[in-house]
Amino acid sequence: MFHLALAALVFSMHHSVAAWENGGDYTPFGVSENVSTITLDETHYAAPAVHLAVLHRFVAETDIYEYRALHANIPFIPTGILAALTFASGSIERAFVLSDVLFPPLLLLLFYMLSEGLVESRFYRMLIAWSTLAIPFAPRDFTWLGYDSRLNPPLVTRTPQPEISLVFLLVAMLLLARSLTLPSRWQRAFVAGVSAGLLIYCYYFYFVACFAAVGLLFLLGLVWRNRTLARSAAIAVAGAVLAALPYLAVLLVAHREGGQALILERMATYTRHLYPEPLIEGVVLLAAIVAYGRRASMKSTAHMRYLVTAVLIAAGLLISNIHVITGINVQNAHFLSRLSHPFFFFLAGVTVFHFLERGVLSRVWVRNVLAIAFALLVGSVAAHQALVASHVAPYQRKTGTQMQLVYWLRSNLLPESVVGTVSPSLITLIPALTADYSYVPTGNRSMTATPEIFERFYELASALGLSQADVARIAAKPGNLHPSELFLAFGLPPNRIDEFVQGYEAFLATRQPELKYRLDYLVVPASGGIPSSVITLYPRAVVIYRNVDFQVLRLR
């Protein structure tokens, strides 16, 4: 219990320390260039959870009102968990903080269980589990050497991926190992397969790799002439397929509608370029498993857990080149950074401690050194968390003008209202923290074609009376790890900025100011009153909210 409580404390410190430094004036969300990409990513995952908690239905499209009925394969299970935490705690902000309190201890416990029977010392098993959470997911951040490491909490706390989905992967691994060990029962294998199939509702990379790993276990059973292993793995595959069928049905609907493909056009790379290193590593590891893994498959549940972990690592290495077959790379490096590399680190630790535990590691002075190393490990993570909190706290205040505006919208507008803004930060934040839609969407969250995203921005900009130079200034404002905050919100590379600005020039030359889609409220700068161009379009527009930087206009 001590380690679980310590993990809850340490892995949520970037919240607690920042809240303490701000005197309670803290939000875990922020999209300025002074916060981490992890924080920015989490706003994309917050949006469907907010809509589920408020509207009590899954909404795949959270940004554009007109497309709210489209389907997509969003991570349903993490969304449901975050929505439940939102409902229980009263806000999406508390839900994300609670996630960092609850799930790292659970991950620590599951990694601890995964090494049971292979490492006898409970202290060593806990040391391996702590090290796996702290180091391999982002080693440069752990060593404070990453260029933005002072902004990033541990990657394992990225909600919900991998923080929540990794829990389901570890549970599936434990169940698979138990079901593949003699005496084998088909019911256990089927349940284990279903647990692996549920990963498709959590995280694409974990499901694909886990499904491939079960397939490899089936082939290994055939190669080793181990009928029990082959039969149990085949039953597990059947269970995984059955569990995945509803997801696959939604996938077919989404494919027919075409919206999800529009997101992939912005997020994926169309290539068949081979990455030889993981391929070679995967082949070598698989060959070692074929040569030496048969004995493990016939021993105990503990040895089967070792085998399942090794096969999962090999599957992740091999499947990272799946784009060579499909032609589309959907950030396949995640197979390595969030699966194969962390689990290889874990397995290497288990291997070293297994063989040295009764020899060198049994000496008192070695145990004392490792105890000091453990204290330094936890102390380093805690110190890094405090450093991250001190850097981001000033930019994650609830009383910041952007957050004030978003909270007012959440408290005063009817859900599913449509709010227009040309502010990149507000474009990202409004659908993430409210159940409202945005006239201009974010590219990594919306199933809107890129030309329509541009056109929607042009329509708002012309309605506000912005010149081409004004739009160029907005597009040129830098964002976190991106030369343009606006194009970071659009999910597009900076080489399209000139095209975007020139497109607005053409729009002004050929179109009168108009708004083709539903718009209920408009956010404009607080200075200057209501723009005359807005009054022309909406004579009944009135100011209903104002803070130092922004004002909200009700248009009808």
N, C-alpha and C positions, 0 to 999 in steps of 0.2 A: 504493500500500500504506500510505503514511503516513496518508492520510485515513481509510482503513478501520480502521486500528488506533486512530486518534484517536476515531472514532465509537464503536467498541466500548468504549473507556475512558470517554468522556463520558456516553453514554446508559445505562451501567450503574453510574454513580457513586453513585446513591442506595443501591445495595446495598453497594458496596465501602467507601464512607465510613462508612455505618452499622455495617458489620461491624467496621471498624477502631475506631470509637468504642466499640463494645461489647466489644472484645477478642475478637472471633470469636463472641460470643454473640448470633447474629443469625438471624432467619428472615424471608423476604420476605412472610410472611403475618401478618395481624393484623386484627382486626375491632373495635377500640375506636374511640371517637369521636375519637381523636387521630391516626388514620391516614387516608389518602385514600380516596375512593370507588373509585379505580382499584384499590387493594389489595383492597378489599372485593369488587369485581366479579371479580377474578382468582380468588378462592376458589371462585366458582361454576364457572369453567372448569377449575379444578384437579380437581374431583371426578371427571368422566368419564375424565380422563387417568390418575388414580390407579387407578381401577377397571380400566382397560384394561391398565395396566402390571402389576397384581397378578393379576387374574383372566384376562387375555388374551382379553377379549371386550369389545365395546362395550356399555355399560350406559346406557341413556337415563335411567332412574330410579335415582339414586344415593342417595336419602334413605330411601325406604320399602321395606322388604323385600318386602312383599306385592305390590308393583307392579313388581318388578325385571324382569319380562318384557315390560313395555310398550315400545312403540316411539315414537320421536320423532326429529325431524330435527335432531340435534345437529351441530355443525361437525366432521365426521368427520376431515378432513385435519389441522387444527390439533390436534385431540385425539390423533391418531396421532403427530404430530411430538412433542408434549409427552410422550406415553407413551414414545416411543423415547428421548428425552432423559432421562426418568426412569429407564428401564432402564439406559442407558449410564452415567449419573452416580451412580445409587444412591438418589436421592430426588427427590420432586416439587419440593422447595425449590431444589435445584441446577438442576433443569430450567428453572424460571422465571428464575433468574439467568442461566443460559446463553442463554436466549431473548433477554434484553436485551443480551447480549454479541454474539450471532451475527446477529440479524436487522436491527438498525439499520444496520450497515455494508452489508448486502446491499441494503437500501432505498436507501441513499446511492448505491451503484453503479448501481442500476437507474434512479433519477432522472437520474443523470449520463448514462447511455446514452440516455435518452429525449430529451435535448436535443442529441444528436450530430447534426452537420450543420446545425444551426440557429444554434448559437453556437460560434465557432471556438476561442476561448481555453479551454483546459482549466481554468484557474483560475476563470474566470467560470462555467463549467458546474458546477464543484464548489461555488462560492458559492451558486448557485441551488439545488442539491441540499441543501446544509446548511440554507439558509434555509427550504426547504419542510418539512424534518423538524422544525425548531425552532419555527417561528412559527405557521403557519395552522391547525394542528389544535387549538390552544388558545392564542390570542393573548394572552388576559388572564393566563394562567399565565406565558407567556414574558416579559411586561412586569411580572410580580410584582404585578399589580393585582387578581387574582381573590381572592375572599373566602377561599378555601382554597388559594391558590396555593403557600403554604409547605408544604403537605402533598403536592402532586401532582408526581410526575415528569412529563416530557414525555408528552403523551397518545399520541404515536406508539409509546411503549414499553408501552402497555397490552396485555398478553398474554392471549389471542392476537389480539384484535381492537382495533386494526387491525394490530398489529405483524407477525403472520404472514400474515394474509389479504391485506394490502396487497402483499406480495411476489408473490403469485399474480396479483393484478390487474395489476401493472406488467408481469409476464411476458406475460400475455394481451394487453396493449396493444401491446407490442413485436412479438409474433407477428402480431397482426392487421394492424398497419401494414405489416409485411413482406409479408404475404400479399395485401394489397390493392393493392400497387404493381406496375406492369408490370416485367418479364414476370410475369403472374400464373399460378399453377398451382393447380389445384383441391386437390391434396394439401396444399399449404401452408395454404390457406384452411380446409380441414377440420381440420387440426391446431390452427390458431389458434382455431377454433370450439370444439374439445374443451377447449382450455386455458381459454377463457371459461366453458364449461360446468362445469368443475371448481370455479369460484367458488361454485357452489351448495352445495358441501361445506365451504366456508370461511366465508362471511359473506353473509347474506341481502341486505344493502344493496348490496354490490358486484356480486353476481350479477344482481340485478334491473336495476340501472343499466347494467351492461355488456351484458346481453341487449337492453335497450332501445336502447342505443347502436348495436349491430350492426344492429338493425331500422331505426334512423334512417339508417344508412349505406346500407342497401338502398334505402330510399325516396329518398335523395339521388341514388343511382345512376340511379334511374328519372327523377327530375326533370331531372338533368343529361344524360340519355340516354347515360350511361356504362355500356354493357352489361357491361364487365369488372368495374367496381366493384359493380354490382348482382348479377352472377352470383357473384362471390367472397363478397360479404356473405351471399347466400342459402345458399351452401355452408357458411359459418361458422355461420349459424343452425342448419343441420341438424346440424353437429358438436356445437354446444352442447346442442341438444335430446337428441341421442344420449347425450352424457356425463351429462346430468341425469336420464335415465330411471330408474336405480336409486333415486335420491333421491325422485323422484316416486312410485315404487312404495311406498317407505317412508311417504311422506306419506299415501297412500291408506289404508295399514294404520293409521297413527297417527290419521287422521281417524275411521276406523271404531271404534277403541278409545276415542277421546275424551279421552285424557289430556293431549295437547298443548293442546287448547282450554282446559283448566282453567288452564294457565300463562298463556295469552294473556289470560284474563279478569282476571288480576291485573296483567299488564304492559302491556296495550294500552288504548287509549281508543277507544270506539265513537263515531265522529263523522264527519260529512261536511262539516265546516267548511273552507272554502277559505282557503288562505294565498296571498294575491294576489302578494306580492313575488317569491317564487321562480318563480311561474307567469309573471309579466311578464318577469322576467330570462331565463327559459328561452326564451320566445317570441322576445324580442329577439335573443338569441344565436343561436338557430336561424335566424332570418331573415338575420342577418349571414352565417352559414355558407352558406345557400342562395345569397346574393348574391355572396359573395367566395371561397367554398371550392372552387369547381370547378377553379381553376388549381392549387391545392394537391394535389387528387386526381390530377392528371396529371403531376406533376413527379417527385419523388424519394421514397425511403422516409422521409427526414427530414421532408419536408413532409407526408407521409401521417401520420407520428406526431403532428405538430401538429394535423392535422385530426381524427384519432381522439381526441386529448385534448380538443379543443374540443367534439366531439360527445358525449363522455362527460360533460363538464360540463353541457351542455344537457340530456342525459338525466336526470342527477341532479336538476337544478332542476325539470324537468317531473314526474318520477316522485315527487317529494316530496309531491305532492298526490294520490297514488294512492288514499288513503283516501276521496276524494270518490266514487270508483267502488266501492271494496270496502266502505266503511263502517267500516273498522277501521284505526286509526293505531297501528302497532307501533313507536313512537318514530321516526317518519319524519324527524325533524330530523337523524338520522344521515346521510341522503342529502346533507345540506348540510355538516354539520360534519366529516364524515369522508370526503367525496368531492368535491363541487362546489367548496367554498371552498378546500381545500388545492390542488386541481388548477388552479383559476383563478389562485391565487397563483403557482403554478409556471409556468403559461402566460404570465401577465403578465410575470414575470421573463424568460422566454425571449424574449418579444416585444421588450421594452425593450433587452435586450442584443443581440439580433439586429440591430436597426436603428441602434443607437448604437455598436456595437462598433468600427467602422472610423472613427468620427468622434470624438465627445467622449471615449469610453471608451478611445481609443487614446493619449491624452495621459498622460505619465508621472505627473504629479501626481494624475490621477484614479485611475490604477491603484494608486498608493500609498495614496490615501484608502480605496479599496475593500479593500486588503490590511489596513489598520487596522480597517475595519468588520468584515471577516471575523474578525479576532482578537478583537474585542469581542463578536461574535456567539457564537463558541465559548466565550469566557471567561464570558459571561453565562449560557449554558446550564450550564456546569460549576459556576459559583458558585451557581446556583439548585439544582442537584442536591445540592451540599454543604449548602445551607440545608435542603432537604427531608430529607436524611439526618439532620441534627442534630435536627430536630423529631420524627421518627418513631422514631429508634433506641431511645429508652427504652421504647417500646411494642411493639417487635418483637424481643423477647429469647426465645431458645429456652428459657431457664430460668424464664420466667414461669409461674405456676402453671397457667394454662390450657394452654399449650403443653406443659408437663411431662406433664400428664394425657393430652393427645392423643398425644404420642410414646410414652407407656407403653402406651396402647391399641394403637397401631400395632405395637409390638414384641411384645406379649404375648397379644393376642386372635387367634383364628382369623378370617380374612377372612369377611366377610358376617355377622358377629355383629351383634346389634341392641342399641344402647345408648340408654337413656332419660335425658333431662335436660330441665330447664326453663330452663337458662341460655341466653339468646339467642346468646351468643358461641359456646358449645360446639355448639349446634344447627347453626351455620354451619360450624364448623371440623371437626367429627368426620368427616362424609362427604367433606370436601375433602382431608384429609390422611391418611385411612385408607381401607381397603376395607371399612369397616363401615357399617352403616345406622343411622339415627336413628329413634326412635319418633315424634318430632315433626319434620317436615321444614321446610326453607326454602321460601318461596313462589315464589321466582324460579328454583328448580332442580327442584322436584318436581311431578309430574303428579297431585297430590292435590287434591281439591275443598276449597275454603276451609272449609266447615262441618266437614269431617273433620279438617282441621288444628286447628281450634278444639277439636273433641271429643278428639282425641289429647292436646292440651295439658291439657284439663280432667281426663282420666283420670289422667295423671301427677301433676297437681297434687293431686287428691283422694287418690291413693295415697300421696303424701308428707304428707298431712294439712294442706295449705295452706288458709288461709281466703280469703274473698273479698278481704279487705284485703291479704293477701299477694300475691294475683294482681294486684290493682290496682297495688301498688307495683312489681311486675316490669314491668307494661305501661307504667308512667309513667316508667321509667328512660330518659333520653334517649340517643339514638344519633347517629352521625355524619350530619349533615344531615337528621335525622329526630327528631321529638319522642319517639319510642319505639324503643329498640333492639330490642324484641321484634317490633314491627310492621315494622321495617326488615327483619328476618329473614323475616317472613311475606310481605313484598312487598305490603303493604296500606297504604292511607292512614290517617292518624291519626284521621280522623273515625269510625272503626269501633272505637275503643278502648272507648268506653262500652258499645257493643253486646257486645263481647267480655267485659267484666267482668260485665255483667248476665247474660250467658249462663252464666257460671260459677255465679252465684247460683242460677239455675234448675237447673243440673246438680246442684248439691249438694242441692237440695230434692227432686229426683226420682230420683236415682241413688245406689246404694251404690258405694263405691270398687271399681273393677274395671279390668282391662286386657284389652281384647278381642283385641289383636294380640300377635304374638310379641315378647317382651322377654327378653333374656339378662342384661343388666347395667344397673345404675342408678347414675347419678352424683348424689350428694347432698353438701351442705356437710360439711366435715370436723368442724365442731363439733356436739356433741349426739349422736354415735353413730348407730346405725341407728334411724330413726323407728319408733315402735311400730306405726303404720299399715302400714308396709312389712312388719314381722314378721308382722302378721296375715295379709297376703296371701301372703307368702313366708317361712314359718317357717325355712327352711334358708338364708336369706340370710346371707352372710358378707362381711366387708371383705377385699378382695384388694389394694387399693392406697390410699395416703393421701398427700397433700401438705398444705401449709399451709391451703389453701382447700377442697379437694375430697377426697372418698373415693369409691371405686368398689366397688359391691356386686355380687357374683355371686349371682344369685337362685335358681339351681337347683343 
